[in-house]
Amino acid sequence: MFSCVGTGLVAGILSGCATAYQPAPPAFHEALQEVYRLDAGDRLRITVFEQTDLTNTYSVDKAGYIAFPLVGSVAARGRTIKEVEAGIAHKLAQGYIRNPDVSVEVDRYRPFFIMGEVGSPGQYTYVPGMTVQNAIAIAGGYSARAEQQDADVTRQINGEVMTGRVPITDPILPGDTIYLRERLF
């Protein structure tokens, strides 16, 4: 009788652990191959050739817009750099500058966040090419109780928030939230 109860208890614990596991959906890794889309927190270096007064660094605000001189708000959230270039050039060409030549590049990407079993959880500056392992190192390394094989990453893809478990060698994107779990033993 005790062996049946013990077996049932172990099976219940293991099935409880199994339901918490969520592998990363296919869209998770497909997002790594897509063109970068801007969002709040990105800082852009915008150059309008032969217009030094307009050339500057601009941030994408919480609403997803850039406040640009002469033309006002320019939508940036969910758009590529090329789309923002075209949008600014189009607005400038409407009575402000004849044939504007606009260049946009990301000056600083929005931050990533790391929580859980790391030395210093928090918000950190994203660097292109980062992996989960790099993020852990920046956050002070693993705590003594950290699960060190994989991590849970939450990412927004096409307006949908997705969470999946990935190996620590997986790349991360700006705006990702990484959670390191506590190991059981």
N, C-alpha and C positions, 0 to 999 in steps of 0.2 A: 504494500500500500504506500509506504514512504517513497519507494522508487517511482511509482506512478505520479505522486505529487511532485517529487523532485524533477522528474522529466517534464511534467506540465509547466512547472515554474520556469525551468530553463528555456523551454520552447516559447513561453510567453515573453520572456525577456528578449530572446533573440528576434522574435517577430516584431517586437516593439522597436528594436534597433533597426530592423530592415525597413520599416515604414518611414523612418526619418531620413533614410538615404535617398537622395534625388540626384541621379546622374545629370550632367549638363545636357540640355536639349540640343539637337543639331543646329538650331539657329544661333546658339551660343558661340559656336566656333565659326560659323559662317560670317558672323558680325566682324570677326577679325580681318576678313578679306575685303570687306566693303570700304568704300570711300568714307573718310572721316566726316562726321556730321557735327556741326557746332551745337553748343548748348550753353546755358547759364554758367558763368565762371570761366569760360575761355577768354583769353586776352589776345586781341588781334593787332598785328602791325599792318596798318593800311597806308599805302603809298599812292598818292595821286601825283603823277609825274608833272613837273614844272609848276606844282602848287604846294609850296613848302608849308603854307598855313594850314592845309588840310591833312598833310602827312603827319601821322601820329599813331599812338597806341590807344586802342579802344577796347573796352570790356563788353561782353555780352551780359546784359542785366538779367535779373530774375525772371522778367517777362519774356526774355528771349530776343531782345532788340539791342541794336547799337545806336547810340545817340551820335549822329554824324552832323558836323557843321553844314549849314546851308539847307540840307534836305530833310533834317529831322531824324525820326526813327526809321531804322532799316531792319527788317526781319532777318534774324540769323538762326534761331533755333530750328534744328532739323535740316538745315541747309549745308551744302558743301561750300568750300572756300570759293570755288569758281562761280557758284550761284550768287554769293554775296558780292563778289567782284562785279558781276553783271548787274545786280540790283543797284549798287552804288553808282556805277557808270551811267545806267539808264536815268536815275534820278538827277544826277549832275548835268546830264545832257539836256534836260528839260528847262532851259533858260539860264543855267549857271555857268557852264563851261562847254566850249565847243570841242567835240571829239575827246572826251576825257579818257585818259589811260590810267586804269586803276589796277593795283596789285594788292592782294591780301595774303598774309601768311599768319600762321599761329605763332604768337610770341610766347604764350604760356598756356598749357592745357589746363582744363579744370582738374581739381584734385581728385585723388582716390581716397577711400576710407578703409581703415583696418581695425577690427574689433576682436575681442576674445583673448586667447592665450598668447599674447605677445608682450614684450617688455613695455612698450609705450603705445597703447591704442590711440587712434586719432585720425586726423586729416593730414595728408601729405601731398606734396607736389608730384604730379605725374611726369615721367620721363619716357619718351617713345622707346618701345622695345622692352618695357618692364615685364617681368614675370611675377607670379605670386611669391616666389622665393626672394626676389629683389625687394618686394614690398615688405616682406617679413624682416629682412635685414635692416631696412630703413626704419622700421618700427621697433628696433631694439632687440630683434631676434625672438626666439621661442621662449615662453615661460617654462618652468619646470614640468608643468602638467600638460603641455601642448601635444595634440595629435600632429605628427610631423610628416605624414605621407601625403595628405591632401587638405583642401580647404573648400569652404562654401563661398561662392562668388555670386553676388547679386548684380545684375546688369540690366539696363533699360535698352530694349531692342524694338525699334519701330513703335514706340509709345507703350510697349508692354514690359512690365518688370518680370524678369525671370531669375530664378536661383538654381544653381546646379553645383554639384561637387566636382572639383577638378584637381588633377595632380599639381604639385607646387611648381612644376616646370611650365605650366600653361601661361601664356601671355595674358596681361590684363589691359583694360582700356580706361581712358579718363572717365571719372564718375563711378567706377566700379566700387562696390563695398565687399571687402574680404572679411570672412569670419573664420577664425581658427578655433576649432572645438577642443574641449578637454578630453584627453584619452581616459579610457576606463581603468587601465591598469598601468 
